[in-house]
Structure formats: structure tokens, C-alpha cells
Amino acid sequence: MTKVLITGGGGYIGAQLVPILLERGYDVTVIDTFAHRVNSLGHVCHDDRLEIVRGDARDEALVSAHLKDMDVVIPLAALVGAPLCDREPLSAQSINVDAVKMLVSRLSKDQQVIFPVTNSGYGVGEQGAFCTEESPLRPISLYGRTKVEAEKIVMAHENAISFRLATVFGMSSRMRIDLLVNDFCYRACRDRTIVIFEGHFKRNYIHVRDVALGFLHGLDNFSTMRGEVYNMGLSSANLSKLELATKIKEQVPSLVYIEAETGEDPDKRDYIVSNDKLEATGWRPAYSLEQGIKELVKGYQMLRNEVYSNI
Ligand SMILES: NC(=O)c1ccc[n+]([C@@H]2O[C@H](COP(=O)([O-])OP(=O)(O)OC[C@H]3O[C@@H](n4cnc5c(N)ncnc54)[C@H](O)[C@@H]3O)[C@@H](O)[C@H]2O)c1
């Protein structure tokens, strides 16, 4: 039986990936600090093939002990997102880069790695030109820089695949409403208003389950895909923030969005991405942006930041 170690497997992506791998018959070990205090894997604890280890991906003794018998490693553990990395730069370096370096140094030649990177590494793209895997990487945040550095370390290992993910959206049992689509939908559902800064900035998007299925595709096709990096996003969704808001308004008609005439978005990402290379391997996303918005509108009926409010 194939054994998979996932660091950070209790996170937003991990909470979708772990059940899919278990369903497909993999043995899965998760190492996570669970610092977000959500029992994101509660619904799969009944499965004997799941092992959960509460621990730190920087703990060399712990990681080495669990790495020994593994066939595949998926290092998801990270401080994720530019604001969090700016707030905790030392941890960003030690978790996003140093822990990955330590892990890779402990791999045997045959152990496989699948690694997620943000496609924010492309930073500011050239107007109208699609970023491919050959495009220069010029990350504009500490988060982007740590992920780009970690990708280089991972790809020096013979048996590795890197997926450069678009901005992920959709519901997960460890929810993140700080991601752009999730954030806009939350504001649409709760506030009915969005103020958009620099609304023409374009980004690419991908459903969280498609990310999980993409990792599975990498596992299934490892021998032909290894040694390469692949963009993973919805080719039908290279959209500006204003276009995204229009799509949300189609499903939440009461939404009012306005573009601010002054002020800036601290997040300067502006690029469109080609996913041709991954699609050429046979991968296709299963969920559209429209399906994701519908799902978020439904899911947000369960989620409310209402600790300091009576409504
Ligand atoms: N969500 C996206 O849009 C996106 C896009 C590109 C790449 N990624 C990458 O995917 C991975 C997962 O991201 P996510 O969206 O699920 O974020 P997340 O914050 O929900 O998940 C990260 C997980 O790592 C765990 N973790 C943090 N520090 C740890 C440590 N020291 N030891 C063990 N566990 C630790 C957290 O508890 C959390 O469960 C990250 O590597 C991220 O860079 C995410």
C-alpha cells in the first residue's frame, strides 16, 4: 500500500486532499500543529489508514521518524499568505523554507515529493501575456519569495513535481475566508458590499477540490510528470477583480460593489496564467468558478464571525 506523509494536512487544502487519498486506498500520515484550532479531519478519523500526529514540521527528529517508511511526501505545512508571513517573518523562513530543506535532505532517492507553490511567484506579469512555467519568477511578497525558494530546493530532488497553484477557492472543513474569491463571496453574503481597490488587476483561480484531484493526478502519473513544474488553475478564469465581482453579483443580486477612486491594494499581483502544460498531461478541472461561488453562498450560511455581534 502506498504511504503518503502530508505535513500541514489539517489545513484548507489538506482537509480536502486527505479524504480523497484515503478513499483511493492510500495510507495517510498527517503532521500538523493544528494551530488554527479546527478539527478539520474529524470526519475521516474513523479510517484506520489515517494517522494524525500533532507536531511541528520543523522538528527534525519527529519528521525523520515518520519519513522512514513513506513512499510519497506532500509538504503543505507553511505560513500561508503575504499578510501572515509579514507578521511572522522568522517563522515564515523557518517553516516555509528551512523545514522544507531539512525534509528534502532526509529523503531517499526513490521517495516522491509533490509540492504546492503559489503562482503569485509570477508577481506582476506582462500586460496581456500569459505566464507559463518558463516565465521569470519575481515574487513581490515575503510569502512568494519563501515559496519560490522552497520550490528550488524541492526540484533539486530527483523525484519531485511542483504545482504552481492559482488562488484557491471553495469550501473546506478548515475554511479560509482570506482568499480572494472566498473573501469577496463572504462580503457579498454578509455585507452586500465590496469596495474594490485596483479592480483591473487580474488573477487566475482554482477550486480547492480540483487542487486535491490535481495532486492525485500527479501521484497517478508520477513517472511521466516528475522533474517538472506545472501551473494549476482554471483556464476559463483569468479574471480581474471587477470581473470576479460581476460573477458573484450574478448569484448574489443584492451585492453592490464599487471601485475605489483612491487608495491601493497592498497585494500588487496582476497576471494571467497558462495551464496548458498540465492540461497536456490529461488533467482537467472539474469545478467552475460559478460552481464555487454557488457552493460558497451555500456554505456561508454555516459560517459567521458573530462573536461580537447579536446578528
Ligand atoms: N490556498 C491557496 O490559495 C494556495 C495557493 C498556492 C499554494 N498554496 C500552498 O498550499 C499549502 C497549504 O495551504 P492552505 O491554503 O491549505 O493553508 P492553511 O494555512 O490552511 O494550511 C497550512 C497548514 O499548515 C499547518 N502548519 C503551519 N505551520 C506548521 C508547522 N510548523 N508544522 C506543522 N504544520 C504547520 C497549519 O496548521 C495548517 O493546517 C501551503 O504550502 C501553501 O503555500 C496554497
The ligand as an SDF file (V2000), in Angstrom:
LIG
                    3D

 44 48  0  0  0  0  0  0  0  0999 V2000
   -4.6930   28.2350   -0.7070 N   0  0  0  0  0  0  0  0  0  0  0  0
   -4.0380   28.7550   -1.7300 C   0  0  0  0  0  0  0  0  0  0  0  0
   -4.5610   29.6250   -2.4680 O   0  0  0  0  0  0  0  0  0  0  0  0
   -2.6430   28.2680   -2.0560 C   0  0  0  0  0  0  0  0  0  0  0  0
   -2.0970   28.6560   -3.2700 C   0  0  0  0  0  0  0  0  0  0  0  0
   -0.8160   28.2410   -3.5860 C   0  0  0  0  0  0  0  0  0  0  0  0
   -0.1100   27.4320   -2.7080 C   0  0  0  0  0  0  0  0  0  0  0  0
   -0.6520   27.0750   -1.5410 N   0  0  0  0  0  0  0  0  0  0  0  0
    0.1670   26.2360   -0.6500 C   0  0  0  0  0  0  0  0  0  0  0  0
   -0.5890   25.1320   -0.2030 O   0  0  0  0  0  0  0  0  0  0  0  0
   -0.1850   24.7680    1.1250 C   0  0  0  0  0  0  0  0  0  0  0  0
   -1.4140   24.6760    2.0210 C   0  0  0  0  0  0  0  0  0  0  0  0
   -2.0780   25.9290    2.0600 O   0  0  0  0  0  0  0  0  0  0  0  0
   -3.5330   26.1080    2.6740 P   0  0  0  0  0  0  0  0  0  0  0  0
   -4.2710   27.0610    1.8130 O   0  0  0  0  0  0  0  0  0  0  0  0
   -4.1090   24.7690    2.9570 O   0  0  0  0  0  0  0  0  0  0  0  0
   -3.1870   26.8930    4.0330 O   0  0  0  0  0  0  0  0  0  0  0  0
   -3.5320   26.5720    5.5500 P   0  0  0  0  0  0  0  0  0  0  0  0
   -2.9720   27.6800    6.3550 O   0  0  0  0  0  0  0  0  0  0  0  0
   -4.9700   26.2610    5.7010 O   0  0  0  0  0  0  0  0  0  0  0  0
   -2.7170   25.2340    5.8010 O   0  0  0  0  0  0  0  0  0  0  0  0
   -1.4070   25.1920    6.2950 C   0  0  0  0  0  0  0  0  0  0  0  0
   -1.3540   24.1090    7.3400 C   0  0  0  0  0  0  0  0  0  0  0  0
   -0.0120   24.0060    7.8040 O   0  0  0  0  0  0  0  0  0  0  0  0
   -0.0510   23.8730    9.2100 C   0  0  0  0  0  0  0  0  0  0  0  0
    1.2230   24.3410    9.7600 N   0  0  0  0  0  0  0  0  0  0  0  0
    1.6860   25.6220    9.8200 C   0  0  0  0  0  0  0  0  0  0  0  0
    2.8940   25.6430   10.3930 N   0  0  0  0  0  0  0  0  0  0  0  0
    3.1910   24.3580   10.6870 C   0  0  0  0  0  0  0  0  0  0  0  0
    4.3230   23.7360   11.2910 C   0  0  0  0  0  0  0  0  0  0  0  0
    5.3760   24.4420   11.7000 N   0  0  0  0  0  0  0  0  0  0  0  0
    4.3030   22.3890   11.4210 N   0  0  0  0  0  0  0  0  0  0  0  0
    3.2290   21.6560   11.0340 C   0  0  0  0  0  0  0  0  0  0  0  0
    2.1450   22.1980   10.4680 N   0  0  0  0  0  0  0  0  0  0  0  0
    2.1340   23.5260   10.2970 C   0  0  0  0  0  0  0  0  0  0  0  0
   -1.2250   24.7230    9.6680 C   0  0  0  0  0  0  0  0  0  0  0  0
   -1.6760   24.3350   10.9480 O   0  0  0  0  0  0  0  0  0  0  0  0
   -2.2310   24.4280    8.5660 C   0  0  0  0  0  0  0  0  0  0  0  0
   -3.0340   23.3180    8.8940 O   0  0  0  0  0  0  0  0  0  0  0  0
    0.8360   25.8240    1.5570 C   0  0  0  0  0  0  0  0  0  0  0  0
    2.1320   25.2870    1.3860 O   0  0  0  0  0  0  0  0  0  0  0  0
    0.6040   26.9690    0.6030 C   0  0  0  0  0  0  0  0  0  0  0  0
    1.7720   27.7300    0.3990 O   0  0  0  0  0  0  0  0  0  0  0  0
   -1.8980   27.4690   -1.1800 C   0  0  0  0  0  0  0  0  0  0  0  0
  1  2  1  0
  2  3  2  0
  2  4  1  0
  4  5  1  0
  4 44  2  0
  5  6  2  0
  6  7  1  0
  7  8  2  0
  8  9  1  0
  8 44  1  0
  9 10  1  0
  9 42  1  0
 10 11  1  0
 11 12  1  0
 11 40  1  0
 12 13  1  0
 13 14  1  0
 14 15  2  0
 14 16  1  0
 14 17  1  0
 17 18  1  0
 18 19  2  0
 18 20  1  0
 18 21  1  0
 21 22  1  0
 22 23  1  0
 23 24  1  0
 23 38  1  0
 24 25  1  0
 25 26  1  0
 25 36  1  0
 26 27  1  0
 26 35  1  0
 27 28  2  0
 28 29  1  0
 29 30  1  0
 29 35  2  0
 30 31  1  0
 30 32  2  0
 32 33  1  0
 33 34  2  0
 34 35  1  0
 36 37  1  0
 36 38  1  0
 38 39  1  0
 40 41  1  0
 40 42  1  0
 42 43  1  0
M  CHG  2   8   1  16  -1
M  END
$$$$
